[in-house]
Amino acid sequence: MKKQWTMVGAIVLLLIAVLFSWMNSQAVTVNFGFTKVTMPLVVILVISILIGALIVVLLSTSANWKQKREIKSLKKQLAANKAMKRQPENENSEVDLQEEAQKEDSTNQNLKQHEE
């Protein structure tokens, strides 16, 4: 259903663009300072929009690269922190196992004493 709404939206935008270009087909002269160019207004608008979109893509790509590098660095830091956290747990678990073994030994000794 979402794809259908996307298609309907694309068709509506296409119709608006065609209507816009039909309404703005008169020739316009643009002075760049060193040269003058005469072309339909809609072509100038489309070129301006494409240049603006290119600038936005370039700026957002730079920001995305920075974010990806930061995420990668943070993931490495998180992995290092998890490894450091596991290490004391392993040491504690060894101590716990030793304590349990001592308790079992003392329990076994108590049982032997009661049997005698």
N, C-alpha and C positions, 0 to 999 in steps of 0.2 A: 504494500500500500504506500509505503514511504517513497519507493521508486516512482510510482505513478504520480505522486504529488510533485516530485522533483521534475519529472517530464512536463507536467502541466505548467509549472513555474518557468521552465526553460522556454517553452513555446510562447508564453505570455511575454517574457522578456525579449524574445526574438521579434515578436509582432511590434512591440514598443520601439525596438531599435529600427525596424524597417520604416515605421511611421515617422520616427524622428529624422531619419536620413532623407526621406521623401520631402519633409517639411523644411529641411535645411540644405537644399541642394544648390543654392546660389553660390556663385564664385566669390571668393574673398582673397584679398591680397595681404600677405603677411610679410612684414619688413623685419628681416633679421639683422639689419645694420649694414651688413656687407653685401646682401643680396635681397631681392624681393621675389616671393613665390606666390603665384596665383593658382588656387585650387578650390574645390568645393568645401564649404564649411564643415560638412560631416566628415570629410577625410582629415581635416585639421583636428577636429575633436577626437576622432578615433586614434590618431597618432599621439595626441596629448594624453589620452587615457592610457594607451599602451606604455608610453614613457613613464607615467606615474606608477603604473602597476609594476614595471620593471624596477623602479626605485624601491618600492615597498618590498618586493621579493628579495632584493639584495640586502636591504636593511634587516628584514626578518630572518634571513638565512644566517646572517652574522650573529644575531641574538640567539638563534637556535643552536648554532655551533658552541657558543659560550655556555648555554644551558646544558648541552650534552656533555661537554668537558667537566662542568661542575658536578653533574649527576654521576659521571664515571668516577670522579675523585671521591665523592661522598660514599659511593658503593664500596670503593676500596677501603675507605676509613671505617665503614660499618663492618665489613668483613674482618678487619683487623681488631676492632672492638669486640666482636663476637668471639674471635679466637682467644683474646685475652680473658674474656669472661669465662670461657669453657675451661681454660687452664686451671684456675683455682677450684672450679667445681670438680675437676678430675682429682686434684690433690685432696679436696675434702672428702670425695667418695672413697679414696684409698684409706683415709683416716677412719671413716665410718666403717669400712670393711674390717679394718684392724680391730676396732672397738667391738664389732659384732663377733669376730672370731674370739676375742678375749672373753666376752660374755658366754659364748658357747662353751669354751674351755672351763670356765668357772662353774657353769651349769652342769657340765659332764662330771666335774670333780665332786660337786655336791651330790649328784646322783650316785656316784660310786661310794661316797661316804655313807649314804643312807642304806645302800645295799649291803654294806659290810656290817 
